[in-house]
């Protein structure tokens, strides 16, 4: 870390400059050893503060270590100082140093973390605020670390469900494009020299090859513009609602997406509610972090109903998004006063369901993708060898 300082020498001369140190204390110690009397010391602003990223895994480890340190009775400032010095992620280390400085100057931990929304979201900071207010920050930290780990596992399941088919389809597309662009023209030139009439499959493949060679750059440009347009459209309110709704209705994948959404909603709301966050605030945070506009709309509608004195279960049932079993269990939780426990059970059940569904999807997709890829490449190869077989018959 680099610190900017201004100081006076023992003779009264003013000095200013920068010093590199692991933390603030080491910088102060080093300057004092040089016989300087500090007048100000601050961390030098780094452009890395604006371009970094903190992985869920790193955040989960930080949260767990923080909870252990607080439970052991270490002061907040010391905890943050130790954790910042241990961070390999320079961006995260800088963020923690800023949080430590704010706490040292009298800010609450939650308020200090709110200044860094890219690292600590609404869910995180609201739970920290609830923990500070209730004097159970170590317990809240433990719940947060468990929540982040489970959320990371759920996100990994989602990536697994999407990555494999997208990868195979992309590879298949590139292989077919390469064959049409480089291999087929050589065959087409050879067949043209023979002057024989070509079978229909061969003519189709050659025409496709001519199209790819002639308009390949247009195809690439179209794909780039298409995906860019889709990304921009998804950033709009209408686009998110339409595309998220389509995702939930997809065959096979739609069921997995719905289970992921239910598991995320249940786990998030259970964690918030059990940590002392109000039900209205909890529903708002859960809606914002749901990752699906349809789920978000349903939760915001439920929040409005709760604000008017109604239950959560009824508006969730009316939305048609949540499975009947989930709605019934939430209704029972509300009636018995054990909503957080019931939501945790729903989350456990649906997280297991997601794991099983993704495993089944992988076992189903693997042979299907192999057949499709083999069919495409094999079909092209057969189409190009058909004229050769015909010529061999004529020679005989």
Residue pairs with C-beta under 8 A, 6 or more apart in sequence:
1 20
1 21
1 22
1 23
1 27
1 43
1 93
1 94
1 97
2 18
2 19
2 20
2 43
2 44
2 46
3 18
3 19
3 20
3 21
3 24
3 27
3 41
3 42
3 43
3 44
4 16
4 17
4 18
4 41
4 42
4 43
4 44
5 15
5 16
5 17
5 18
5 19
5 27
5 31
5 36
5 38
5 40
5 41
5 42
6 14
6 15
6 16
6 38
6 39
6 40
7 14
7 15
7 16
7 31
7 36
7 37
7 38
7 39
8 14
8 15
8 36
8 37
8 39
9 15
9 35
9 36
9 37
10 35
10 37
15 36
18 44
19 27
19 30
19 31
21 27
21 30
22 85
23 81
23 84
23 85
23 97
24 41
24 43
24 81
24 97
24 101
25 81
27 41
28 38
28 41
31 38
31 41
32 38
43 94
43 97
43 98
43 101
46 94
48 90
48 91
48 94
49 91
49 94
49 95
51 91
52 89
52 90
52 91
52 92
52 94
52 95
53 91
53 118
54 89
54 91
54 92
54 95
54 118
54 119
55 89
56 148
56 151
56 152
56 155
57 152
58 87
58 89
58 92
59 119
59 148
60 145
60 148
60 149
60 152
62 83
62 87
62 92
62 96
63 141
63 144
63 145
63 148
64 141
64 142
64 145
65 83
65 86
66 79
66 83
66 141
67 138
67 139
67 141
67 142
67 144
67 145
69 78
69 79
69 82
69 83
70 76
70 79
70 137
70 138
70 141
71 138
74 82
76 103
76 109
77 100
77 103
77 104
80 96
80 97
80 99
80 100
80 103
81 100
83 96
84 93
84 96
84 97
84 100
85 93
87 93
87 96
92 119
95 116
95 119
98 112
98 115
98 116
99 109
99 112
99 113
99 115
99 116
102 111
102 112
102 115
103 109
103 112
108 129
108 132
109 128
109 132
109 137
110 125
110 126
110 128
110 129
110 132
113 119
113 120
113 124
113 125
113 128
114 120
114 125
120 128
121 289
122 285
122 288
122 289
123 268
123 271
123 272
123 285
123 286
123 289
124 144
126 272
126 277
126 281
126 285
127 140
127 143
127 144
127 271
127 272
127 275
127 277
128 137
128 140
128 144
130 140
130 275
130 276
130 277
131 137
131 138
131 139
131 140
131 141
131 275
131 276
133 276
134 140
134 276
136 276
140 275
143 271
143 274
143 275
144 271
146 271
147 267
147 268
147 271
150 267
150 347
150 351
151 264
151 267
151 268
153 351
154 260
154 263
154 264
154 267
154 351
154 354
157 260
157 354
157 355
157 358
158 256
158 257
158 260
160 358
160 362
161 253
161 256
161 357
161 358
161 361
164 362
164 365
164 369
165 365
165 369
168 365
168 369
168 373
169 369
171 373
172 369
172 372
172 373
172 376
175 373
175 376
175 377
176 376
176 377
176 380
177 212
177 216
179 377
179 380
180 205
180 208
180 209
180 212
180 213
180 380
181 209
181 212
181 213
181 216
184 205
184 206
184 208
184 209
184 380
184 384
185 209
185 213
187 206
187 384
188 206
188 209
188 210
191 198
191 202
191 206
191 387
194 387
194 391
196 387
196 390
196 391
198 206
198 386
198 387
199 383
199 386
199 387
199 390
201 379
201 382
201 383
201 386
202 383
202 384
202 386
202 387
204 383
205 380
205 383
205 384
212 219
230 243
232 239
233 239
233 243
234 240
234 243
237 293
240 293
241 293
241 294
241 297
244 292
244 293
244 294
244 295
245 293
245 294
247 253
247 254
247 257
247 292
248 254
248 257
248 258
248 261
248 292
248 294
248 321
250 257
252 361
252 364
253 361
255 357
256 354
256 357
256 358
256 361
257 292
258 321
258 323
259 350
259 353
259 354
259 357
260 350
260 354
261 290
261 291
261 292
261 295
261 321
262 322
262 323
262 326
262 346
262 350
263 346
263 347
263 350
263 351
263 353
263 354
264 289
264 290
264 291
265 286
265 290
265 295
265 299
266 326
266 343
266 344
266 346
266 347
266 350
267 343
267 344
267 347
267 351
268 285
268 286
268 289
268 290
269 282
269 283
269 286
269 343
270 339
270 340
270 341
270 343
270 344
270 346
270 347
272 281
272 282
272 285
272 286
273 279
273 282
273 339
273 340
273 343
274 340
274 344
277 285
279 306
279 312
280 303
280 306
280 307
283 299
283 300
283 302
283 303
283 306
283 312
284 300
284 303
286 299
287 295
287 296
287 299
287 300
287 303
288 296
290 296
290 299
294 321
295 321
297 319
298 315
298 316
298 319
298 321
298 322
301 315
301 318
301 319
302 312
302 315
302 316
302 319
304 315
305 311
305 312
305 314
305 315
306 312
311 331
311 334
312 330
312 334
312 339
313 327
313 328
313 330
313 331
313 334
316 322
316 326
316 327
316 330
317 324
317 327
326 346
329 342
329 345
329 346
330 339
330 342
330 343
330 346
332 342
333 339
333 340
333 341
333 342
333 343
336 342
